[in-house]
Amino acid sequence: MDYRYLGRSALKVSPLCLGAMMFGGETDEATSKRIIDKAFDQGVNFIDTADVYHGGRSEEIVGRALGERRDSWVVATKFGYPTAQGPNEQGQSRKWIIQSVEASLKRLGTDYIDVLYFHRALLDAPLEEGVRAIGDLIRQGKVRYFGLSNFRGWRIAEIVRLADQLGIDRPVASEPLYNMVDRTAEVEQLPAAAHYGIGVVPYSPLARGVLTGKYAPDDAPPPDSRAGRGDKRIQQTEWRPESLAIAQQVAAHAESRGTTSIAFALAWVLKNKLVSSTIAGPRTEAHWDSYVQALNVQLGPEDEKFVDSLVPPGHASTPGYTDPGYPIEGRRAF
């Protein structure tokens, strides 16, 4: 395994990060454990979950599966999304961060979290309180490092400034959405992370399954797929005619290169030198087997040109598209 440093930290992680979002929901515990065991045997040491995934079931399953090998893993989890109806059972207050971390530790069956992410940016929430709270948790030994998920470039810079001001180690990871049909993270998020020495750990490298090529542009989606189940997030993001058409072109190109569209799409993300690792979240063991093939794919200049011809650097596949997860903040009409 070609382990990479997570940004400028001394922490080394595998280029594939096992995403546990499906564990405890679409993926039952027995299957989840088989995937985790297989990934470990293959040299994967980085796993990503969150307090909100399936009401905490994902964290519980991850904790039980890691067991006595826990110290061999880099475990990342997150806070910030609502887990109940109360106004303080979500967000970035000191109260909620400490409460959610204590609950995550219990579910994971561990006494420390390797990487704790802000799960999302809250447009109206002050940032300093959250950074202070994480600094306290780091000093207590309950958190080793922290990261930022879904943060714009300027917020990454502001978190770094606050950390420096408060005497807290800077974040070690930024987790943006990044794939061949949505390259908008290349404009600010990836350069900002690189400038401040923060490792980039993209999620959705397969565009929530669109880049597998399994969705025919003019056909109904398979009933057992995300789109077929009516997943809200894929409807908001990658379920666009342009992306579906591009996925078919990627599949044909990958086949001509002797590989699969899945392996090609993951390898393309990992080819970016600003990326430390990418999250690959399987629903089945076969899915994971297809992801690991990316580690053997070598891309060259012609592959880069091919992808650039489909979606220019810094753009999404669809002109005028804006991900609701990254709202535009620069116009506030009176």
N, C-alpha and C positions, 0 to 999 in steps of 0.2 A: 504494500500500500504506500502510495506517495503522499505521506502526511505533509500538511502545510501549516505554517504559522497562522494563527488567527490574528490578522492585522499585525501590529507591532508588539503584541503580547508574546510571551514565551510559551503559550499554549499551542500544542500541535493537534490538528484535527484531520480526520479523513476527508477527502474531497467530496464524498457523498455523505450527507447527513440524513440519517433515517428519520423521516417525518412520521409522527405517531398520531396524526389527526384522525385517522380512521379507526384507530384502536379503541375498542370499547363501544363501537357503534356498528358501522358496516362490516368491521373486521372483528371476529370474536376473539376471546382471550387465547384460546389454543393456537389459532392461526397467528395471532400477534406474537406469541412467544416463539413460535417456529421461525418467524421472520427475524426477530431480534437475535435469536441464537445463531441463525445462518449468517446474518450481517456481522456479528462478532467474530465468527470463525473466518470470515473473509477479510477481517482487519478493520472493519468500520468501528469507530470509537466515539461517534458524535450522534446524539439522538435529540430530537426536538418535539416537545409537547407543549401543553398550555393548560392552565387551570380550568378554562371554559370548554375544553374539548369533551363532549359527551358528559357534561356535568361532573367532571373530575375523574371519570372512569379511565380515560387515557392515562393519566398520571398513575393511577392505582395499578393498572396492568403493566406499565413500564417499570414501576418500582418492584413488583413481584418478579418480573422476568429478569431484571438485572441481578437481583439477589446478591450473592456474595461477590459478584464481579463488578459491583457498583463503582468502585474506585478506578476501574479500568475504563470507564465511560466518561465522556463529557456530556453532562445532562443539562439541557436548556429547557426552561419553561417560561411562562409569561403571566402577566397580570394586566388588568385594565378593562376588559370587557365585563358587562354585567353578569353576575351569577345568581342574582335575586332581584327583587323589585325595589329595594331600598335605595335612596339616593347616594348613600355612602357604601353600598355593596358593589362598587365599581369605581373606575376612575383612577386618580393619581394622588390621592391624599395619603398622608403618613398613616392614618388610621387603616385605610384599605390595603395599602401595600404590605404593612406588617401583618395584618390579618390574613391576607391571601397567601403570603409566603409561609406563614405557620401552617395553614391548611395544606399547601402544596407539599411541604416537608412531610407532613403526616401521611398524605396519600402516596408519595413516592417512597416512603419508608426509609428516609435518609435524614442526616442531620445537616446537610449542606446542598446548595444548588450551585452548579458550576457557572451557568450563564442565566441571568434573570433579565428578560426583555420587558421594556415598555411595549405592550402589544400593539398600541396604536397611538397616534397623536390626537389629543383632545384640543380642539381649536380654541376653547375658552378657558382652559385650565392653566394655572401657573406651573412652570416647570421646576422651579427651585425646590419646592417642598418634596417632590418626588426624588430628586437627586440626593437631597439631604437624607431622606429615609433609607435609600439604597446604600449610601455611605455608612450609615449606622449598622445596617445588616451585614455589610462587608466587614466592618470592625468587629462585629460579634461572631464572625466566622460562619454565618448562615448562608452567605452568598459569596462566591469567589470573584465573579466578574459580572458586568451588566452590559446590556445591549439595547438597541432601538429597532423597533419593527414599524414599518410604514411611516417613517419620518422623512419629511422633505429636507433638502440640503441645508436650508437656513436653520432648521430646528436641530439638525445634527451639530451644526456649528455652535448654536446656543447652549446645547447640553455640554459640549466640550468646554466652553467658556465657564459655565457654572461649576463643572467638575474642577477645573483649574482653580477657580476662585475659592472653592470650598475645601481644597486640599484633598480631593477624592480622585482616585485613578480614573482616567478617561474610559468611556465605553470601549469594548473590544470588538463589538459586532454590530453591523447594520443589516437588517433583514428586509430588503425591498422586494416587490413583485418584479420579476425580470425574466423575459423569455424572447424568442425570436419574433413574436407578433406583438409584443409590447416592450419596446426598448426605451421608453421614456425615462427610466432610471439612469440612463447614460448621460442625461443632460446635467443633473446636479447631484443626485444621491450618490452615485458611485464615485465621481470625482471628489466630492466632499469627504466621503469616508476615506478615500485614499490619502487625501491631504492631511487628515488628522490621525492617520495610522490605525484606522478602524477596519477590521476584516469585514468583507461583504459575504453574506450568506443568503442568496436569493431563494425565494420560495416560488412555487408554481412554474418551474422551468419547462413543464410540458403544457403550459396554458390550460391547466385544469383538465387535461386529457385531450384537448383539441389537437395538439401536435403529435399525438399518437397516430393520427390519420384515420381513426375509426369512425369519424363522423362524415358521412357523405353530404355534400352541400345541399342537395335537393331531397334528401330522405329524412324521415323521422329518426331521432336518435335511438340507439338501443335502449330498451327499458331498464336494463341493469346499470346504465351509465349515469354519471352526474346529471347530464342534460336530460336524460330520460326520466330521472327521479324528480326533475323540477328544481334542482339545486339553485337557490337564489343567486349565489355569488357568480356562478358561471353565466347565468343569464345577464348579470350586470356587466360582465367583463368580456370573456372570450367568445361568447356565442354570437359571433358577428360573421356575416357572409364572407367578408374579406379574409378573416382568419381561417375559416373553414376551407376556403379555396387555396390559401397558401399552404395549409397542412397537407393537401394532396400533392402539391409541388415538392414539398420537403420529403414526403414519402418516396416519390419517384427518384429524387436526387440521392437519397440515402440508399435506396436499392441499387442504384448504379454504382455506388461506392462500396457495395457489399456489406451494408449494415442496415439497421432498422431506423425508422424515423425517431423512435424513442431514444435510442442510443445517440443518434446524431444530435438531437435537440439538447440533451443533457451535456454532451461533449462540447457543444457550441458555447453553452454558458460557462463551463469550466475552462474553456480556452482563453477567457478574459483574465488577464493577469491581475486585475483588481479583485477577483473573486477568490475567496479562501475555500469555500465549500458551498454546495447547493443542496437544498432540502428536496428529497425525493420521498413522497409519501405513498406507499403502496396500500391497496385494498386487499390484494391477494399475494400469495407467495410467488405466483407466476409474474405478477407485476414487478416485484422486487428483482427477480431473476433477470428481467428485461432491462432494468435500470443499471444493474452492475456491468452490463456489457459496455456501457459508455466509457468505462475506465480503460478499455482497449482500443478506442477509436482515436485515430490521429487525424486532425484536421489541418488543412493547408490554406494558402492564399486563395486558391480557387473556390474553396468552400466559403471563405469570408466574403468573396465577391458575390457568390450566389445568394447568400443571406441578405447582403446589402441591396441586391437587386429586388428582393421581395419587400423588405421594410428598411428604409434608410436609417442610419444610426440616429438614435435619439427620438425616434417616432414610433407610433403605434400603427397597426395595419390599416386602421380606419381613419380617414381625415376627419378632424373635429371631434374625435372620441376623447372623453374624459372619464376616467375610472371614478365612480362615486366614493371609493375609498381614499382618493386623493383629490378632494374638492378644490376648485380654484378659489383663492382667497383674496385676489388682488383688486376686486371691484366691489365696493360697498355703496350702493346707491342711497342717496338721502331719501 
